[in-house]
Amino acid sequence: MTAIRNEPTDLESRIARWVVGLSLADIPKPALAVARACITDGLGVMLAGSTTAVFAQSAMLPRLAGECCLADGSARVDARSAAQSNGAAGHALDFDDTCYAGIVHGTAAVLPAVLAAAQEADADGARLLEAFVAGVETEYALGLALTDSLYERGFWATATLGVIGAAAGAAKLLGLDARATANAIRLAANQPMGLRVTHGANAKPYLCGVAARTGVEAAYAARAGIAGQPGTFERPRGYAGALNGGVLDTRAIEMLGSRYALVDPGVAFKLRPMCSAMQAAVEAVIALRAEHDWTAAQVESVTCHGTPLVVASLPYRYPSQPSEAQFCMPFSIACTLLHGDVRIEHLNDATLADPILQRLMQRVQLLEDQALAPPGQACACPEAARVEIRLADGRCLSHTVLAAEGMPQRPASEHTMHEKFMACALYALAPEQARALWDFLQRLEHQPGVRRLLTRTPSARST
């Protein structure tokens, strides 16, 4: 009589079976469209980030020669090194997408990892897209399973969960079986990293790169036979118990394949290079200027009411450097009052030191408002803001933005996303190269190879 072997039921094995079984044909078209948009936006932001100091610093780390492109086109390196440097570039400007399934920047760690593995393996665009979906959906499912508790405990979930998504995506790209994929996930889960106290330091994009690199390494280690312990998440002294107070809702894992977090709750694309918690407030200021006739010189005070997540995400009142200003509501509002918006070119010491901007910052206060979003909309509007501006002539203007443009319920148009991509890509590419790269990415699943994706002469040829 042949013995019947039951499939492992631990959480990592369940995720791994889904990852291994996933095919491009299984992914609903709406989820594929969002994934393609994430990759396109992520690569644009990565190109702009490749001109920053933190990318240059990451590129100075020890590395080996290989087949993977650095985002600045300067070298071809091994997969781990490419994931590290390109991960830092992708998050250097805090301009990458956000998902509220665990409050993470999903693309930031997963894309550099799967791109590096794809270039190492000389894979085609379809495999890259497939592996990206596997990686981010794993990360988002874990974010939902662990709830916002992980973030609220002080972990920076982008890295803490991103390393696991990176490992799952890299394992998919490498063609690992379910057993090895489960071990890649276990190995990555044993290397949690990232604390929210790091926000405002250049350690933040560096750690995003570390998450991408470690995910790639976990996949390669699993392929070599290194194994973790089944039940790494749910067993006593496992991930949920050690890091999350035992909170673990496995229903999110059971829904892999039937619910795509790329669509529900969806992905928020930023239109400004700063923490997502400030996007709605900046829109409110811009709307008030468009609706009424006034200038920055007339502003006596600004009161910004934000949700609890907005207030918790912005620790800086008096930023000492541009990276801290990206987590400072007074800076974002003062910059918008003075320059009409917040753009990459404003993230520098000169802008921050401007005495006019400094005086405007002194007039801005941020207050928490737990009832800002109407009943039933709080979950869909996690970073809503109401801005009240008092002018010297006695007028008091007010505008509320429940969801900034780019949020899932207010998607940015393709034209807007193209403008953002080009503005970012032109920091590193010539105009014709940027246009060719955009065209290449619009038909990513039909591209025969991605090894030259970040070279300075990307091929736009489609099959």
Rosetta blueprint (number, residue, H / E / L):
1 M L
2 T L
3 A L
4 I L
5 R L
6 N L
7 E L
8 P L
9 T L
10 D L
11 L H
12 E H
13 S H
14 R H
15 I H
16 A H
17 R H
18 W H
19 V H
20 V H
21 G H
22 L L
23 S L
24 L H
25 A H
26 D H
27 I L
28 P L
29 K H
30 P H
31 A H
32 L H
33 A H
34 V H
35 A H
36 R H
37 A H
38 C H
39 I H
40 T H
41 D H
42 G H
43 L H
44 G H
45 V H
46 M H
47 L H
48 A H
49 G H
50 S L
51 T L
52 T L
53 A H
54 V H
55 F H
56 A H
57 Q H
58 S H
59 A L
60 M L
61 L L
62 P L
63 R L
64 L L
65 A E
66 G E
67 E E
68 C E
69 C E
70 L L
71 A L
72 D L
73 G L
74 S L
75 A L
76 R E
77 V E
78 D L
79 A H
80 R H
81 S H
82 A H
83 A H
84 Q H
85 S H
86 N H
87 G H
88 A H
89 A H
90 G H
91 H H
92 A L
93 L L
94 D L
95 F L
96 D L
97 D L
98 T E
99 C E
100 Y L
101 A L
102 G L
103 I L
104 V E
105 H L
106 G H
107 T H
108 A H
109 A H
110 V H
111 L H
112 P H
113 A H
114 V H
115 L H
116 A H
117 A H
118 A H
119 Q H
120 E H
121 A H
122 D L
123 A L
124 D L
125 G H
126 A H
127 R H
128 L H
129 L H
130 E H
131 A H
132 F H
133 V H
134 A H
135 G H
136 V H
137 E H
138 T H
139 E H
140 Y H
141 A H
142 L H
143 G H
144 L H
145 A H
146 L H
147 T L
148 D L
149 S H
150 L H
151 Y H
152 E H
153 R L
154 G L
155 F E
156 W L
157 A H
158 T H
159 A H
160 T H
161 L L
162 G H
163 V H
164 I H
165 G H
166 A H
167 A H
168 A H
169 G H
170 A H
171 A H
172 K H
173 L H
174 L H
175 G L
176 L L
177 D L
178 A H
179 R H
180 A H
181 T H
182 A H
183 N H
184 A H
185 I H
186 R H
187 L H
188 A H
189 A H
190 N L
191 Q L
192 P L
193 M L
194 G L
195 L E
196 R H
197 V H
198 T H
199 H L
200 G L
201 A L
202 N L
203 A H
204 K H
205 P H
206 Y H
207 L H
208 C H
209 G H
210 V H
211 A H
212 A H
213 R H
214 T H
215 G H
216 V H
217 E H
218 A H
219 A H
220 Y H
221 A H
222 A H
223 R H
224 A H
225 G L
226 I L
227 A L
228 G L
229 Q L
230 P L
231 G L
232 T L
233 F L
234 E L
235 R L
236 P L
237 R L
238 G L
239 Y H
240 A H
241 G H
242 A H
243 L H
244 N H
245 G L
246 G L
247 V L
248 L L
249 D L
250 T L
251 R H
252 A H
253 I H
254 E H
255 M L
256 L E
257 G L
258 S L
259 R E
260 Y L
261 A L
262 L H
263 V H
264 D H
265 P H
266 G H
267 V L
268 A E
269 F L
270 K L
271 L L
272 R L
273 P L
274 M L
275 C L
276 S H
277 A H
278 M H
279 Q H
280 A H
281 A H
282 V H
283 E H
284 A H
285 V H
286 I H
287 A H
288 L H
289 R H
290 A H
291 E H
292 H L
293 D L
294 W L
295 T L
296 A H
297 A H
298 Q H
299 V E
300 E E
301 S E
302 V E
303 T E
304 C E
305 H E
306 G E
307 T L
308 P H
309 L H
310 V H
311 V H
312 A H
313 S H
314 L L
315 P L
316 Y L
317 R L
318 Y L
319 P L
320 S L
321 Q L
322 P H
323 S H
324 E H
325 A H
326 Q L
327 F L
328 C L
329 M H
330 P H
331 F H
332 S H
333 I H
334 A H
335 C H
336 T H
337 L H
338 L H
339 H H
340 G L
341 D L
342 V L
343 R L
344 I H
345 E H
346 H H
347 L L
348 N L
349 D H
350 A H
351 T H
352 L H
353 A H
354 D L
355 P H
356 I H
357 L H
358 Q H
359 R H
360 L H
361 M H
362 Q H
363 R L
364 V E
365 Q E
366 L E
367 L E
368 E E
369 D L
370 Q L
371 A L
372 L L
373 A L
374 P L
375 P L
376 G L
377 Q L
378 A L
379 C L
380 A L
381 C L
382 P L
383 E L
384 A L
385 A E
386 R E
387 V E
388 E E
389 I E
390 R E
391 L E
392 A L
393 D L
394 G L
395 R L
396 C E
397 L E
398 S E
399 H E
400 T E
401 V E
402 L L
403 A L
404 A L
405 E L
406 G L
407 M L
408 P L
409 Q L
410 R L
411 P L
412 A L
413 S L
414 E H
415 H H
416 T H
417 M H
418 H H
419 E H
420 K H
421 F H
422 M H
423 A H
424 C H
425 A H
426 L L
427 Y L
428 A L
429 L L
430 A L
431 P H
432 E H
433 Q H
434 A H
435 R H
436 A H
437 L H
438 W H
439 D H
440 F H
441 L H
442 Q H
443 R L
444 L H
445 E H
446 H H
447 Q L
448 P L
449 G L
450 V L
451 R L
452 R L
453 L L
454 L L
455 T L
456 R L
457 T L
458 P L
459 S L
460 A L
461 R L
462 S L
463 T L
